[in-house]
Amino acid sequence: MELKNPWGLATKNSLFIAFFATIGSTILGTVAALGLSSRHMPYKAAFMALLISPMIVPLIISGTAIFFFMAKVGLAATHTGIILSHIILGTPFVVITVTATLSGFDHSVTRAAASLGSNPVNTFMKITLPLIMPGVISGALFAFVTSFDEVVVVLFLAGLENTTIPIQMWVGLREQLSPTIMAVATCLIVMSTLILVTAELLRRRSERLRGINR
């Protein structure tokens, strides 16, 4: 079966998958970073190594392992399976950026809030989260790019209806080099550049919020 508009479907799939993968990675990575920042957390080094292992293990190995797992639970060739795999790949970026933000966090403000009667949820929402938000957003941007540009894992999991832009570009390069591929590649370069600039601006804003001067 040949799709009438494969680029349109690929764009829709990429945005859909990247959006939900980013949300999942951001929530999971932020919670993990908060746990790792606690002085009462045991085996921090082991947990950190486990969380960032998707960045270290070659993608071909990760893709094979994820494929066999998703196939076993019946999620191969589904959007859900691809989103879950992208959450695994994107979470380390959120963990690293949020952990870096928390490294200079002044916990005296949270202790002051607690001494004034604020409960932990209210303290987190009104004090901790706003201060670490630049790091959270930066991690989310990196997770989005990771999901949007992913090729290897999607090759294992995607079916005809789950084609993403990188896969469509890869297939197009194998069959025929068309101006569409060049146009899409240019758009991806511009998008990546804008995300990097945004991440740098957020990093500087985070440093100003934490009172770090250069």
C-alpha positions in Angstrom: 0.0 0.0 0.0 1.4 3.4 -1.0 0.5 6.5 0.9 -0.8 9.5 -1.0 1.0 12.0 1.2 3.9 10.3 3.0 5.6 13.5 4.1 2.4 14.8 5.6 1.9 11.6 7.5 5.5 11.6 8.6 5.3 15.1 9.9 2.1 14.4 11.8 3.6 11.3 13.4 6.9 13.0 14.3 5.1 15.9 16.0 2.7 13.6 17.8 5.3 11.2 19.0 7.8 13.9 20.0 5.1 15.9 21.9 4.1 13.0 24.2 7.6 11.6 24.5 8.8 15.1 25.6 6.0 15.3 28.3 6.9 11.8 29.5 10.6 12.4 29.5 10.2 15.8 31.3 8.1 14.4 34.1 10.2 11.3 34.6 13.5 13.1 34.3 12.5 15.9 36.7 11.2 13.6 39.4 14.4 11.5 39.1 16.6 14.6 39.3 14.7 15.8 42.4 15.2 12.4 44.0 18.9 12.3 43.1 19.4 15.8 44.6 18.1 14.7 48.0 20.8 14.0 50.5 18.8 11.1 51.9 18.8 9.3 48.5 20.8 6.0 48.7 23.0 4.6 45.9 22.9 7.9 43.9 25.8 6.9 41.6 24.1 3.6 40.7 20.8 5.3 40.0 22.4 8.1 37.9 24.4 5.5 35.9 21.2 3.6 35.2 19.2 6.7 34.2 21.9 8.0 31.8 22.8 4.6 30.3 20.6 5.2 27.2 23.0 7.9 26.3 26.0 5.6 26.6 24.8 2.3 25.2 25.0 2.1 21.4 21.6 2.8 19.8 21.7 -0.4 17.8 21.8 -2.4 21.0 19.2 -0.3 22.7 17.0 -0.5 19.6 17.3 -4.3 19.5 16.5 -4.7 23.2 13.5 -2.3 23.0 12.2 -4.0 19.9 12.1 -7.4 21.5 10.5 -6.0 24.6 7.8 -4.1 22.7 7.2 -7.1 20.5 6.7 -9.3 23.5 4.1 -6.9 25.1 2.4 -6.3 21.8 3.5 -2.6 21.3 5.7 -3.0 18.2 4.6 -0.9 15.2 2.4 1.3 17.4 2.6 4.9 18.4 2.6 3.9 22.1 5.6 1.7 21.7 7.6 4.4 19.8 6.6 7.0 22.4 7.7 4.8 25.3 11.0 4.1 23.6 11.6 7.8 23.0 10.8 8.5 26.7 13.6 6.1 27.6 16.0 7.9 25.2 15.0 11.4 26.2 14.9 11.1 30.0 18.7 11.2 30.5 18.9 14.7 28.9 16.2 16.0 31.4 18.0 14.3 34.3 21.3 15.9 33.4 20.0 19.4 32.9 17.7 19.5 35.9 20.4 17.9 38.1 22.8 20.6 36.9 20.2 23.3 37.8 19.6 21.8 41.3 23.4 21.7 42.0 23.3 25.4 42.7 19.9 25.4 44.3 19.6 27.3 47.6 17.7 24.9 49.9 17.4 27.6 52.6 14.4 29.1 50.7 12.5 25.8 50.9 13.4 25.4 54.6 12.2 29.0 55.2 8.9 28.1 53.5 8.5 25.0 55.6 9.2 27.0 58.8 6.4 29.4 57.8 3.9 26.6 57.5 4.0 25.8 53.7 3.3 22.2 52.8 5.8 20.3 50.5 3.5 20.5 47.5 2.9 24.2 47.8 6.6 24.8 48.4 7.5 22.8 45.3 4.9 24.5 43.0 5.6 28.1 44.2 9.4 28.0 45.0 11.3 25.0 43.7 9.6 24.6 40.3 9.9 28.3 39.2 13.6 28.3 40.2 14.4 25.1 38.3 12.1 25.8 35.4 14.8 26.9 33.0 16.6 23.6 33.5 13.3 21.7 33.0 12.5 23.5 29.8 16.1 23.0 28.5 15.8 19.3 29.2 12.4 19.2 27.5 13.9 20.8 24.4 16.7 18.3 24.2 14.2 15.5 24.7 12.0 16.9 21.9 15.0 17.0 19.5 16.1 13.5 20.5 12.6 12.1 19.8 12.1 14.2 16.6 15.5 13.1 15.1 15.5 9.5 16.2 16.1 7.0 13.4 17.6 3.7 14.7 15.0 2.8 17.3 12.1 3.9 15.0 13.5 1.6 12.2 13.0 -1.3 14.6 9.5 -0.3 15.8 7.8 1.7 13.0 5.3 0.3 10.6 3.9 1.9 7.5 1.5 4.1 9.5 4.2 5.1 12.1 6.7 6.6 9.6 8.5 9.7 11.0 10.3 12.5 9.1 13.8 11.0 9.7 12.6 7.6 8.4 10.9 9.2 5.4 14.2 11.1 4.6 16.2 7.9 5.0 13.8 6.0 2.6 13.9 9.0 0.2 17.7 9.0 0.1 17.7 5.3 -0.8 15.2 5.7 -3.6 15.6 9.1 -5.1 17.2 12.4 -3.9 14.5 14.9 -4.2 14.2 18.7 -3.4 11.8 17.8 -0.7 14.5 16.1 1.3 16.7 19.1 1.0 13.9 21.4 2.1 13.1 19.2 5.1 16.7 19.0 6.1 17.0 22.7 6.0 14.0 23.1 8.2 15.4 20.6 10.7 18.7 22.5 10.9 16.9 25.7 11.5 14.8 24.1 14.2 17.8 22.6 15.9 19.6 25.9 15.9 16.7 27.7 17.4 16.4 25.1 20.1 20.1 25.3 20.9 19.9 29.1 21.2 16.8 28.9 23.4 18.5 26.3 25.6 21.5 28.7 26.0 19.3 31.6 26.9 17.5 29.5 29.5 20.8 28.4 30.9 21.9 32.0 31.4 18.5 32.9 32.9 18.9 30.0 35.3 22.3 31.3 36.4 20.9 34.8 37.0 18.0 33.3 39.1 20.6 31.4 41.2 22.8 34.5 41.5 25.7 33.1 39.6 27.7 35.9 38.0 30.4 35.6 35.4 
